[in-house]
Amino acid sequence: MRTGAFQAGTLVRQPRIAPSRAVIQTFAIVAIAAVATSCGADRSEPPGGRFLVYARHLNSNRQAIWITQLDGTHPRLLVRQGIFGALSPDGRWVAYNRCLASREKCQTGNAPFALFLIATSGGKPRLLARSTSSPGWSPRSDRIVALRKNTLVSLDLDGNSSVLEQSPATAGWSFSPDGNWLVYAKARPHTKCDSDLFIVRASGGEERRLTRGRDIFPVWGRNWIAFSRYPKTCAYARRIWRIRPDGSEAQPVTGTPPSGSYAQGAYYGFDPIEWAPNERTLLAGLATEWGAEAIRVDVETGAFRRLSGYALDLSRDGRFALVDSGGAEGPDTIAAVTVADGRRRVLAHGDVAFPSWNR
């Protein structure tokens, strides 16, 4: 799946800025000082499972990450003062951010923060890396790629890291299905929208250029890599393209995004979120200032059908989309939407945000 970036700053309810890993950008970490234990080769493996995690009670003394069953039942507090939880595919771990200063300093947006790891069964969290955010899990659950002060880094679960890309202009990344490789987008300096895709080993090494264009937000499937491409004018009219991992057969998937009365001038383009297993359909989004409005794209025809909410993730069988809605000034709703017919099941409602699942 695609991973994007969160940026440190003051935590307030803000629009979902399209897109990010799950489509939300520019939030910050508000919390109380953290105490974590280091861990080495004696790290034990906790039990796995299928879960949903999300943050509750943002910007308050009760801020915490909660964990539930996939259907939203049996919620329990996992860790206090955490935010931006990312659940590992095997369901053993949650990576999350936490501020390392007083509440007052955290609210300024300039406080130090760090990436922590906690077992889904609970227990003591442990520090993985300081000044590191936007964690994205390898499909094998053995590695995390994240941003450290705008540098793209790869971390094993003991916190050992390697730099994948030093450029601060990284616009999304995605693991290969086997977890061995990473595709990421890097903007070219001193241009308006020129950006290229590169492939590198997930553990680090020499990069290989995949495209040269105006390309961002890659999503790696079984046989194809989907991505967004700006038009030559750099206008907000991104289309979804696809390309083979060897760089061959680059081709558009969607047409130009809707405009006029349908879009009311509010759409920035199409952005991929996740491939279905058969690669016949894509969970994608119509990018707006509030987030990526969830759509189902037929890859062969380019036709799309609206779902409800803002697209965040797709279940591994391709049947259900994780979406959220609301939240800017009022309560947020986290839901699972059936991709085939748009049926919606609410998983959590109220002061909830930033969900992650491994369905």
C-alpha positions in Angstrom: 0.0 0.0 0.0 1.0 3.6 -0.4 2.5 5.5 2.4 2.6 9.3 2.7 3.9 11.8 5.2 2.7 13.4 8.4 4.3 16.6 9.3 5.0 17.8 12.8 3.1 20.8 13.9 0.3 21.8 16.3 -2.4 19.2 16.6 -5.8 20.6 15.6 -8.6 19.2 13.6 -7.5 20.1 10.1 -8.7 19.2 6.6 -7.4 15.9 5.2 -4.9 17.2 2.7 -4.9 15.0 -0.3 -3.3 12.7 -0.3 -1.3 10.8 2.3 -0.9 7.2 3.2 -4.0 7.2 4.4 -4.5 10.5 2.9 -4.1 12.8 5.8 -1.2 15.2 6.2 0.0 18.0 8.3 -0.9 17.0 11.8 1.3 17.1 14.8 2.0 15.1 17.9 0.6 16.2 21.2 1.5 14.2 24.3 3.2 14.0 27.7 6.8 12.9 28.1 7.4 9.3 27.2 9.5 6.7 29.0 10.4 3.6 26.9 12.7 0.7 27.2 15.3 -0.3 24.7 15.3 -3.8 23.3 17.8 -6.0 21.5 18.2 -9.5 20.3 16.1 -10.9 23.2 12.9 -9.3 21.8 10.1 -11.8 22.0 7.4 -12.1 19.4 3.9 -11.2 20.7 0.8 -13.0 19.4 -0.7 -11.7 16.2 -4.3 -11.2 15.0 -6.6 -9.0 13.0 -7.3 -5.6 14.5 -8.3 -2.0 14.0 -6.4 0.8 15.8 -7.2 4.5 16.1 -6.5 7.5 18.2 -9.1 8.9 20.6 -9.5 12.1 22.6 -7.0 14.2 20.6 -5.4 17.2 22.2 -6.5 16.2 25.7 -5.2 14.5 28.8 -7.0 11.4 27.6 -5.4 11.2 24.2 -4.5 7.6 23.5 -4.4 4.8 20.9 -7.1 2.2 21.2 -7.4 -1.2 19.6 -10.5 -3.2 18.7 -11.6 -6.2 16.7 -12.0 -5.7 13.0 -15.7 -5.0 13.4 -15.1 -2.3 16.0 -16.2 -4.4 19.0 -14.3 -5.0 22.2 -12.3 -1.7 22.2 -9.5 -1.4 24.7 -6.9 1.2 25.6 -3.5 0.2 24.1 -1.2 3.1 24.9 -1.7 6.6 26.4 -0.6 9.8 24.7 0.1 8.1 21.4 -1.0 9.2 17.9 -0.7 8.1 14.3 -0.7 4.4 15.1 0.3 2.0 12.2 -0.7 -1.6 12.7 1.7 -4.3 11.3 0.3 -6.7 8.7 0.8 -9.7 11.0 -1.1 -7.9 13.8 1.7 -8.2 16.4 2.8 -4.5 16.6 1.7 -0.9 16.5 4.2 1.8 15.5 3.1 5.2 16.7 4.3 8.7 17.5 4.6 10.4 20.8 5.8 13.9 21.9 8.8 14.0 24.2 8.0 17.3 26.0 5.5 19.0 28.2 2.0 19.5 26.9 2.6 23.2 26.6 5.7 22.8 24.5 4.1 20.0 22.4 1.3 22.4 21.5 3.8 24.9 19.9 4.6 22.4 17.2 8.3 22.6 17.8 8.7 19.9 20.4 10.8 16.8 19.9 8.9 13.6 19.1 9.8 10.0 18.4 8.6 6.7 16.9 7.7 3.9 19.4 6.7 0.3 19.1 4.2 -1.6 21.2 2.7 -5.1 21.0 -1.0 -5.3 20.2 -1.3 -7.4 23.4 -0.1 -4.4 25.4 2.9 -4.0 27.6 5.8 -1.5 27.7 6.4 0.5 24.5 9.9 0.9 23.3 11.7 3.6 21.4 12.5 2.9 17.8 13.8 6.2 16.5 13.7 9.9 17.4 12.4 12.6 15.1 10.8 9.9 12.9 7.2 9.8 11.6 4.9 8.5 8.9 5.7 4.8 9.5 4.9 2.3 6.7 5.1 -1.4 7.4 6.8 -4.0 5.1 4.3 -6.8 4.1 6.5 -9.2 6.1 6.1 -7.0 9.3 9.9 -7.0 9.8 10.7 -3.5 8.7 9.3 0.0 8.7 10.0 2.8 6.3 9.5 6.3 7.7 10.6 9.9 7.5 13.3 11.2 9.8 13.6 14.9 9.5 12.4 14.6 5.9 14.9 11.9 5.1 13.5 8.5 4.0 14.8 5.8 6.3 14.4 2.1 6.7 14.2 0.6 10.2 14.3 -2.9 11.5 12.4 -3.7 14.7 15.4 -3.2 16.8 15.8 0.4 15.6 18.7 -0.2 13.3 18.3 2.2 10.4 19.6 3.0 6.9 19.0 6.0 4.7 17.1 5.3 1.5 16.7 8.8 0.2 18.1 12.1 1.5 16.0 14.4 -0.6 13.4 16.2 1.5 11.0 16.2 -1.5 9.7 12.6 -1.2 6.1 12.2 -2.3 4.9 8.8 -1.3 6.3 5.3 -1.2 5.1 1.7 -1.3 6.7 -1.7 -0.6 6.8 -4.5 -3.2 4.5 -7.5 -2.3 7.5 -9.6 -1.1 8.8 -6.7 1.0 12.2 -6.7 -0.6 11.9 -3.5 -2.5 10.5 0.0 -2.2 9.2 2.4 -4.9 9.1 6.1 -4.0 8.6 9.4 -5.7 11.1 12.2 -5.6 10.5 15.7 -6.8 13.1 17.3 -9.1 14.4 20.6 -7.7 13.8 23.9 -9.3 10.8 22.6 -11.3 7.1 23.2 -10.9 5.8 19.7 -10.7 8.5 17.4 -12.2 8.8 14.2 -10.0 10.2 10.7 -10.8 9.7 7.2 -9.4 12.7 5.3 -8.1 13.1 1.7 -6.8 15.5 0.7 -4.1 16.1 -2.3 -1.8 14.0 -1.9 1.3 17.2 -2.4 3.4 19.0 0.3 1.4 21.3 0.4 -1.6 21.6 1.9 -5.0 18.4 3.4 -6.5 17.0 2.7 -10.0 15.0 5.3 -11.8 11.6 3.9 -12.9 10.0 7.0 -14.5 10.9 10.5 -15.6 7.8 12.7 -15.6 5.5 14.4 -13.1 4.8 11.3 -11.0 3.8 10.9 -7.3 2.1 8.6 -4.9 3.1 5.1 -6.1 1.3 1.9 -5.1 2.9 -1.4 -5.8 0.7 -4.4 -6.8 1.4 -7.9 -7.9 2.4 -7.0 -11.4 1.9 -3.3 -11.7 2.8 -0.1 -10.0 0.1 2.5 -10.0 0.9 6.2 -9.6 -0.5 9.7 -10.1 0.8 11.9 -12.9 0.3 15.6 -13.4 -0.4 16.9 -16.9 2.4 18.8 -18.7 0.8 22.1 -17.6 1.1 21.0 -13.9 -2.6 21.8 -13.5 -4.5 20.1 -10.7 -5.8 17.3 -13.0 -3.8 14.3 -11.9 -4.5 11.0 -13.7 -3.7 7.5 -12.5 -1.1 5.6 -14.6 0.4 2.2 -14.2 3.8 0.8 -15.1 5.6 -2.6 -14.8 8.3 -2.8 -12.1 10.9 -3.1 -14.9 9.8 0.2 -16.3 7.9 -1.1 -19.3 4.3 -0.6 -20.5 3.6 2.7 -18.9 0.0 3.6 -19.7 -2.8 5.7 -18.3 -5.6 4.1 -16.3 -8.0 7.0 -15.8 -9.1 9.9 -17.9 -9.0 13.4 -16.8 -10.7 14.1 -13.4 -14.3 15.4 -13.3 -14.9 19.1 -13.2 -17.7 21.6 -13.6 -21.0 21.0 -11.8 -20.0 17.5 -10.7 -16.8 18.5 -9.0 -17.6 22.2 -8.5 -14.0 22.9 -9.2 -12.9 21.2 -6.0 -11.0 18.1 -7.3 -7.2 18.0 -7.8 -7.2 14.7 -9.6 -7.2 10.9 -9.2 -4.8 9.3 -6.8 -4.3 5.5 -6.2 -4.7 4.1 -2.7 -4.4 0.3 -3.0 -4.6 -2.4 -5.6 -7.2 -5.2 -5.4 -5.4 -8.6 -5.4 -6.5 -9.4 -9.0 -5.4 -5.9 -10.2 -8.6 -5.4 -12.1 -9.7 -2.7 -9.7 -8.1 0.0 -7.6 -9.2 1.7 -4.5 -8.5 5.3 -5.3 -9.4 8.8 -4.4 -10.7 12.0 -5.9 -8.3 14.4 -4.2 -9.8 17.4 -2.5 -8.5 19.8 0.1 -10.3 17.6 2.7 -9.0 14.3 1.6 -9.3 11.6 -1.1 -13.0 10.9 -1.7 -13.2 7.1 -2.0 -13.8 5.6 -5.4 -13.5 2.2 -7.1 -11.7 2.3 -10.4 -12.1 -0.3 -13.1 -8.5 -0.6 -14.4 -9.3 -1.8 -17.9 -11.9 0.9 -18.7 -10.9 3.7 -16.4 -14.4 4.1 -15.2 -15.0 4.8 -11.6 -17.8 4.6 -9.0 -18.1 6.6 -5.9 -18.0 5.0 -2.5 -18.6 6.9 0.8 -16.0 8.7 3.0 -12.3 9.4 2.4 -10.3 6.4 1.3 -7.6 5.1 3.7 -6.9 1.5 3.0 -8.1 -1.7 1.3 -8.6 -5.1 2.9 -6.1 -7.8 1.7 -8.9 -9.6 -0.2 -10.0 -6.4 -1.9 -13.5 -6.5 -0.7 -13.6 -3.8 2.0 -12.3 -0.2 2.0 -11.4 1.5 5.3 -12.7 5.1 5.2 -13.4 8.0 7.5 -15.6 11.1 7.3 -16.3 14.2 9.3 -13.8 15.3 12.0 -12.9 18.9 10.9 -15.1 20.5 13.5 -17.2 17.7 14.7 -17.2 13.9 15.4 -15.4 11.6 13.1 -16.7 8.3 11.7 -14.5 5.3 10.8 -16.2 2.8 8.6 -15.7 -0.3 6.4 -17.3 0.0 3.0 -18.0 -2.9 0.7 -16.3 -2.1 -2.5 -18.7 -4.1 -4.7 -21.9 -2.4 -3.6 -21.0 0.5 -1.3 -22.6 -0.9 1.8 -21.2 0.8 4.9 -20.6 -0.5 8.4 -19.5 2.0 11.2 -16.6 0.8 13.2 -16.1 3.8 15.5 -17.7 7.2 15.9 -16.9 10.3 18.0 -13.6 11.8 19.0 -11.6 9.2 16.9 -9.0 9.7 14.2 -6.1 8.2 12.2 -7.3 4.5 11.9 -5.2 1.6 10.7 -6.2 -2.0 10.2 -4.8 -5.3 8.9 -8.0 -6.8 7.5 
